[in-house]
Amino acid sequence: MNKQEFYNHLTGDLIPFWNNLYDSEYGGFYGSADSDNNINKTSPKSAVLQTRILWFYSSCYKALKDKNLFEYASRQFDFIIKYMIDENDGGIFWDVEYDGKVKDRQKHTYALAFALYSISAYYSVSKNKSAFDAAQRLFNLIERDYKDEYGYTEVFSLDKSVKGSARTMNTLLHIIEAYTEYHAAVNTAESRKALEYSLDLVRTKAYNDDLCRIECNFDEFMNPVGDVLSYGHDIEASWIVYRACEILGNDEILSDLSPKLDKLTQNVISKGFVDNGRNGIYYECKNNIDNTYRSWWVMSEAIVALVHRYNLYKDKQSIYLAENVWDYVKKYFISPHGEWHTQVDEKGEAIKSRSGLCGAWKCPYHNGRMCLELMEML
């Protein structure tokens, strides 16, 4: 495993695949492509997909300095601002139709986080004043309307009269991710305070020291509910939260969270890895029953986390496991079209679907970021 093969995969497979999904007629990127790469040009365009693509092209440009990548990022930013951002409050609609007409006007905190994440990344490489203003407005909106005394809420109804009461680790994790990118871009007292607060929620509310995991679901008072161990989210958190601590530069928070984050990784390795990763990683364990499907994003995040762990502790097992998972990905996940299948079963066979290569949640964010991270880490 070396950085060259991840560079080759990024530039030779992933980027060309996604370039081909650009919608030159209506803007943005097509909303879905099935497992055989049949593109649905009239599929809705989700906020999650479109913002993650903006992050992808912005970050690829930052690493590769290819002006074509910057052009894709700029066009994508323009599409999001024109069609997906609500002029009234600066939030992002859940999705739009293929031609940009608003389909679902609801505002999900998760989607707001990805809008902030991606626009902050674009601002970092463009220094575009409109990007700065949009990112700042999103940040202020989340802090004002999507946070209360217990943490971050999930979704507003259309008229903002009702907030969703349940809270999730998934949203919290991506708030941390977005605030990390935003703080790195603007470095203000407000961004620092918000990032510290979100990390404190992991320390004081979300992390379960007895079970060495981050709880997945919470009630409105941020009390854990249910019994779910998310192998993917925990191993993703192990490096994303560590990165947030580094960007923040708070030694006290880092020293407290660092051993907890390593316990997350060890717990996932011991319970979710199949044959030391040679047969992939399970998706999650709910009520002590494993979901044995293998998911593209879990594999991506595990590889990054393991290489990150090796660089921190010089633990040779981490590289060994990362190589096993990467070999598994190359054998079963990477499609003939360059992009990864969404899921494979226990036999390594792709589970085909209408959004198997591209969809509302299926994008170049996890595996593209894996390539970018390993080009730096290795």
KABEL-V891459 format. One record per residue. N is the residue number from 0. SS is DSSP state (~ for helix, > for strand, _ for the rest). PHI is phi in whole degrees, -180 to 180 (999 if undefined). Layout:
BEGIN
<<N SS PHI> <N SS PHI>>
END
This chain:
BEGIN
<<0 _ 999> <1 _ -144> <2 ~ -64> <3 ~ -63> <4 ~ -70> <5 ~ -77> <6 ~ -62> <7 ~ -63> <8 ~ -66> <9 ~ -65> <10 ~ -82> <11 ~ -96> <12 ~ -119> <13 ~ -70> <14 ~ -61> <15 ~ -61> <16 ~ -61> <17 ~ -76> <18 ~ -55> <19 _ -71> <20 _ -97> <21 > -70> <22 _ -92> <23 _ -73> <24 _ -86> <25 _ -110> <26 _ 89> <27 _ 71> <28 > -120> <29 _ -53> <30 _ -80> <31 > -161> <32 > -145> <33 _ -77> <34 _ -64> <35 _ -102> <36 _ 67> <37 _ -85> <38 > -87> <39 > -97> <40 _ -78> <41 _ -111> <42 _ -72> <43 _ -58> <44 > -108> <45 > -82> <46 ~ -61> <47 ~ -63> <48 ~ -64> <49 ~ -67> <50 ~ -72> <51 ~ -62> <52 ~ -66> <53 ~ -60> <54 ~ -60> <55 ~ -59> <56 ~ -69> <57 ~ -63> <58 ~ -73> <59 ~ -66> <60 ~ -63> <61 ~ -58> <62 ~ -83> <63 ~ -105> <64 _ 57> <65 _ -94> <66 ~ -62> <67 ~ -62> <68 ~ -66> <69 ~ -65> <70 ~ -65> <71 ~ -61> <72 ~ -61> <73 ~ -66> <74 ~ -64> <75 ~ -68> <76 ~ -59> <77 ~ -61> <78 ~ -62> <79 ~ -63> <80 ~ -65> <81 ~ -74> <82 ~ -113> <83 ~ -112> <84 > -87> <85 _ -77> <86 _ -61> <87 _ -71> <88 _ -128> <89 _ 86> <90 _ -79> <91 > -116> <92 _ -69> <93 _ -63> <94 > -161> <95 > -127> <96 _ -71> <97 _ -58> <98 _ -97> <99 _ 97> <100 _ -69> <101 > -65> <102 > -102> <103 > -129> <104 _ -86> <105 _ -63> <106 > -112> <107 > -100> <108 ~ -58> <109 ~ -57> <110 ~ -70> <111 ~ -59> <112 ~ -62> <113 ~ -71> <114 ~ -65> <115 ~ -65> <116 ~ -57> <117 ~ -75> <118 ~ -69> <119 ~ -64> <120 ~ -64> <121 ~ -67> <122 ~ -61> <123 ~ -61> <124 ~ -99> <125 ~ -107> <126 _ 55> <127 _ -73> <128 ~ -62> <129 ~ -64> <130 ~ -67> <131 ~ -59> <132 ~ -63> <133 ~ -66> <134 ~ -65> <135 ~ -62> <136 ~ -67> <137 ~ -62> <138 ~ -59> <139 ~ -64> <140 ~ -63> <141 ~ -60> <142 ~ -66> <143 ~ -85> <144 ~ -111> <145 _ -120> <146 > -138> <147 > -134> <148 _ -67> <149 _ -104> <150 > 148> <151 > -101> <152 _ -82> <153 _ -106> <154 > -155> <155 > -97> <156 _ -70> <157 _ -58> <158 _ -96> <159 _ 65> <160 _ -81> <161 _ -128> <162 > -99> <163 _ -64> <164 _ -84> <165 _ -74> <166 > -126> <167 > -134> <168 ~ -64> <169 ~ -59> <170 ~ -66> <171 ~ -60> <172 ~ -59> <173 ~ -84> <174 ~ -64> <175 ~ -59> <176 ~ -61> <177 ~ -67> <178 ~ -68> <179 ~ -64> <180 ~ -65> <181 ~ -66> <182 ~ -64> <183 ~ -62> <184 ~ -83> <185 ~ -115> <186 _ 49> <187 _ -110> <188 ~ -62> <189 ~ -68> <190 ~ -67> <191 ~ -64> <192 ~ -62> <193 ~ -68> <194 ~ -66> <195 ~ -59> <196 ~ -62> <197 ~ -65> <198 ~ -69> <199 ~ -64> <200 ~ -64> <201 ~ -65> <202 ~ -64> <203 ~ -101> <204 ~ -123> <205 ~ -89> <206 > -77> <207 > -104> <208 _ -68> <209 _ -69> <210 _ -101> <211 _ 54> <212 > -148> <213 > -96> <214 _ -64> <215 _ -93> <216 > -129> <217 > -140> <218 _ -82> <219 _ -67> <220 _ -99> <221 _ 67> <222 _ -94> <223 > -61> <224 > -134> <225 _ 81> <226 _ -131> <227 > -132> <228 > -108> <229 > -92> <230 ~ -61> <231 ~ -68> <232 ~ -66> <233 ~ -68> <234 ~ -75> <235 ~ -66> <236 ~ -62> <237 ~ -60> <238 ~ -104> <239 ~ -68> <240 ~ -69> <241 ~ -60> <242 ~ -61> <243 ~ -60> <244 ~ -63> <245 ~ -65> <246 ~ -65> <247 ~ -67> <248 _ 75> <249 _ -101> <250 ~ -65> <251 ~ -67> <252 ~ -67> <253 ~ -63> <254 ~ -66> <255 ~ -76> <256 ~ -83> <257 ~ -53> <258 ~ -66> <259 ~ -65> <260 ~ -66> <261 ~ -69> <262 ~ -65> <263 ~ -58> <264 ~ -62> <265 ~ -61> <266 ~ -67> <267 ~ -66> <268 ~ -59> <269 ~ -73> <270 ~ -111> <271 ~ -106> <272 > -77> <273 _ -104> <274 _ 54> <275 _ 55> <276 _ 84> <277 _ -67> <278 _ -120> <279 _ 82> <280 > -136> <281 _ -65> <282 _ -78> <283 > -164> <284 > -126> <285 > -120> <286 _ 53> <287 _ 67> <288 > -118> <289 > -76> <290 > -87> <291 _ -88> <292 _ -63> <293 > -103> <294 > -110> <295 ~ -56> <296 ~ -74> <297 ~ -65> <298 ~ -62> <299 ~ -60> <300 ~ -68> <301 ~ -65> <302 ~ -63> <303 ~ -61> <304 ~ -62> <305 ~ -70> <306 ~ -68> <307 ~ -59> <308 ~ -65> <309 ~ -61> <310 ~ -65> <311 ~ -76> <312 ~ -117> <313 _ 54> <314 _ -88> <315 ~ -66> <316 ~ -62> <317 ~ -64> <318 ~ -66> <319 ~ -59> <320 ~ -68> <321 ~ -61> <322 ~ -64> <323 ~ -62> <324 ~ -66> <325 ~ -63> <326 ~ -61> <327 ~ -64> <328 ~ -61> <329 ~ -64> <330 ~ -78> <331 ~ -119> <332 ~ -96> <333 > -74> <334 _ -78> <335 _ -62> <336 _ -93> <337 _ 101> <338 _ -81> <339 > -87> <340 _ -67> <341 _ -69> <342 > -142> <343 > -129> <344 _ -91> <345 _ -63> <346 _ -89> <347 _ 85> <348 _ -91> <349 > -63> <350 _ -91> <351 _ -78> <352 _ -157> <353 _ -70> <354 _ -122> <355 _ -66> <356 _ -113> <357 > -150> <358 _ -166> <359 _ -55> <360 _ -117> <361 _ -99> <362 _ -154> <363 _ -91> <364 ~ -73> <365 ~ -71> <366 ~ -76> <367 ~ -66> <368 ~ -66> <369 ~ -55> <370 ~ -62> <371 ~ -63> <372 ~ -65> <373 ~ -74> <374 ~ -65> <375 ~ -92> <376 ~ -79> <377 _ -80>>
END
